[in-house]
Amino acid sequence: MSLTEYHFLERWHADAVPEAVWGLVGDPLTYARWWPEFLEVAPLNAIRGVGARVAVHVKAALPYHMRFELETIRYERPHVAEVAVRGDLVGRMRWVLAPYGSGTYVVFEEEVRTGKALLNLLAPIGKPFFAWNHRLMMRHGEAGLAAELAKGAGPWAEGSVGPTPPPPRT
């Protein structure tokens, strides 16, 4: 893997049914509402599902902003959402949801390379810091998801994202 390539894998457990979790992670237009690092998400077309495109502006702890476009390339409600990424990041991101107990096992996988010239230039010394920045952003997303689910109605009203359970057996 080159200095500008990243592979991230996150596993969460949400105390909510997959349909409730899907309503948030399957729709990038909701991210700015519950994920602090998402400063802006703007629709680029009126499509829902495959072909939907949004412009994203994010900023985590380190002093740089990222702007990129997400285009939905796989949309299997309420189990799999995958997007192609173009801009300051280039690659793919995927959410996979599976029922687990009374909640949902949530997997986020990201395979990207940086498309931002500054990050590419700083990669030889900065890559560990960029990865730390991403992990912090994901922790905030996990907490934001839990808080947003807790606002909802239904069996997930007391929702939270908690310790990761073992993966479901296949």
C-alpha positions as CSV (number, residue, x, y, z in Angstrom):
1,M,0.0,0.0,0.0
2,S,1.4,3.4,-1.0
3,L,1.7,6.3,1.4
4,T,-1.4,7.9,-0.1
5,E,-3.6,4.9,0.2
6,Y,-5.8,4.0,3.2
7,H,-7.9,1.1,4.2
8,F,-10.2,1.6,7.2
9,L,-12.5,-0.9,8.8
10,E,-14.9,0.1,11.6
11,R,-17.3,-2.1,13.5
12,W,-20.0,-0.8,15.6
13,H,-23.1,-2.1,17.4
14,A,-26.2,0.1,17.3
15,D,-29.1,-0.4,19.7
16,A,-31.6,0.0,16.9
17,V,-33.2,-2.1,14.2
18,P,-31.4,-2.1,10.8
19,E,-34.1,0.1,9.2
20,A,-33.5,2.9,11.8
21,V,-29.8,2.7,11.3
22,W,-30.2,2.6,7.5
23,G,-32.2,5.8,7.7
24,L,-29.1,7.6,8.8
25,V,-26.0,5.8,7.4
26,G,-27.7,4.9,4.1
27,D,-28.5,8.6,3.4
28,P,-25.5,10.9,3.3
29,L,-27.8,13.9,3.3
30,T,-28.4,13.2,7.0
31,Y,-24.7,13.1,8.0
32,A,-24.3,16.8,8.7
33,R,-27.2,16.5,11.2
34,W,-25.5,13.8,13.4
35,W,-21.8,13.6,12.5
36,P,-19.9,16.7,13.7
37,E,-17.1,16.5,11.1
38,F,-19.5,16.7,8.2
39,L,-19.8,20.5,7.9
40,E,-21.9,20.3,4.7
41,V,-23.6,17.7,2.5
42,A,-25.3,19.1,-0.6
43,P,-27.3,17.1,-3.2
44,L,-25.9,17.3,-6.7
45,N,-29.0,15.6,-8.3
46,A,-32.5,14.5,-7.3
47,I,-31.8,10.8,-7.5
48,R,-32.3,8.5,-4.5
49,G,-30.4,5.2,-4.5
50,V,-28.0,4.2,-7.2
51,G,-26.8,7.3,-9.1
52,A,-27.4,9.7,-6.2
53,R,-24.6,12.2,-5.9
54,V,-23.7,14.6,-3.0
55,A,-21.0,17.1,-2.4
56,V,-19.3,16.7,1.0
57,H,-17.2,19.1,3.1
58,V,-15.6,17.6,6.2
59,K,-13.1,18.7,8.8
60,A,-11.8,16.7,11.7
61,A,-9.2,17.6,14.3
62,L,-6.2,18.4,12.1
63,P,-6.1,21.8,10.4
64,Y,-7.3,20.9,6.9
65,H,-10.6,20.5,5.2
66,M,-11.6,17.8,2.7
67,R,-14.1,18.2,-0.1
68,F,-15.3,15.3,-2.2
69,E,-18.2,13.9,-4.0
70,L,-20.0,10.7,-3.1
71,E,-21.9,8.8,-5.8
72,T,-24.1,5.8,-4.7
73,I,-23.1,2.7,-6.7
74,R,-24.8,0.1,-4.5
75,Y,-28.0,0.5,-2.6
76,E,-29.6,-2.6,-1.0
77,R,-31.9,-1.2,1.7
78,P,-31.5,-1.8,4.6
79,H,-28.3,-3.8,4.3
80,V,-25.6,-2.4,2.0
81,A,-24.8,1.1,0.8
82,E,-21.7,1.8,-1.2
83,V,-20.4,5.0,-2.7
84,A,-17.6,6.0,-5.1
85,V,-15.6,8.9,-3.9
86,R,-14.0,11.6,-6.0
87,G,-12.1,14.8,-5.0
88,D,-9.8,15.2,-2.0
89,L,-10.4,11.4,-1.5
90,V,-10.7,8.9,-4.3
91,G,-12.0,5.4,-3.9
92,R,-14.9,3.6,-2.3
93,M,-16.8,3.6,1.0
94,R,-19.3,0.9,2.1
95,W,-21.8,0.5,4.9
96,V,-23.0,-3.1,5.8
97,L,-25.8,-3.6,8.3
98,A,-26.9,-6.9,9.8
99,P,-29.4,-7.6,12.6
100,Y,-27.7,-8.6,15.8
101,G,-29.7,-9.4,18.8
102,S,-32.1,-6.5,19.3
103,G,-29.8,-4.1,17.4
104,T,-27.7,-3.8,14.4
105,Y,-24.1,-4.8,13.6
106,V,-22.6,-1.9,11.6
107,V,-19.5,-2.3,9.4
108,F,-17.9,0.7,7.6
109,E,-15.2,0.0,5.1
110,E,-13.2,2.6,3.3
111,E,-10.6,2.1,0.6
112,V,-9.3,5.4,-0.6
113,R,-6.3,7.4,-1.7
114,T,-5.8,11.0,-1.0
115,G,-6.4,13.3,-4.0
116,K,-5.4,16.5,-2.1
117,A,-2.0,17.7,-3.1
118,L,-1.0,18.9,0.4
119,L,-1.8,15.5,2.0
120,N,0.1,13.7,-0.7
121,L,3.1,15.9,-0.1
122,L,2.9,15.4,3.7
123,A,2.2,11.7,3.5
124,P,5.7,10.5,4.3
125,I,5.5,12.0,7.7
126,G,1.8,12.7,8.1
127,K,0.2,9.3,7.3
128,P,0.0,8.2,10.9
129,F,-1.6,11.5,11.9
130,F,-4.1,11.4,9.0
131,A,-5.1,7.9,10.2
132,W,-5.5,9.1,13.8
133,N,-7.6,12.0,12.5
134,H,-9.8,9.5,10.7
135,R,-10.2,7.3,13.7
136,L,-11.2,10.3,15.8
137,M,-13.8,11.3,13.2
138,M,-15.2,7.8,13.2
139,R,-15.6,7.8,17.0
140,H,-17.5,11.0,16.7
141,G,-19.7,9.5,14.0
142,E,-20.4,6.5,16.2
143,A,-21.4,8.7,19.1
144,G,-23.4,11.0,16.8
145,L,-25.3,8.0,15.4
146,A,-26.1,6.8,18.9
147,A,-27.4,10.2,19.9
148,E,-29.5,10.6,16.7
149,L,-31.0,7.1,17.1
150,A,-31.9,8.0,20.8
151,K,-34.0,10.9,19.5
152,G,-36.2,8.6,17.4
153,A,-39.4,6.8,18.2
154,G,-39.9,3.0,18.4
155,P,-37.9,0.2,20.0
156,W,-34.6,2.1,19.3
157,A,-35.6,5.2,21.3
158,E,-33.1,4.4,23.9
159,G,-30.6,3.6,21.2
160,S,-26.9,3.8,21.6
161,V,-23.8,2.5,19.9
162,G,-22.0,0.3,22.2
163,P,-19.2,-2.2,22.4
164,T,-18.7,-4.1,19.2
165,P,-20.1,-7.7,19.2
166,P,-18.4,-10.5,17.4
167,P,-19.4,-10.6,13.7
168,P,-22.5,-12.6,12.8
169,R,-21.8,-16.2,11.9
170,T,-22.2,-17.1,8.2
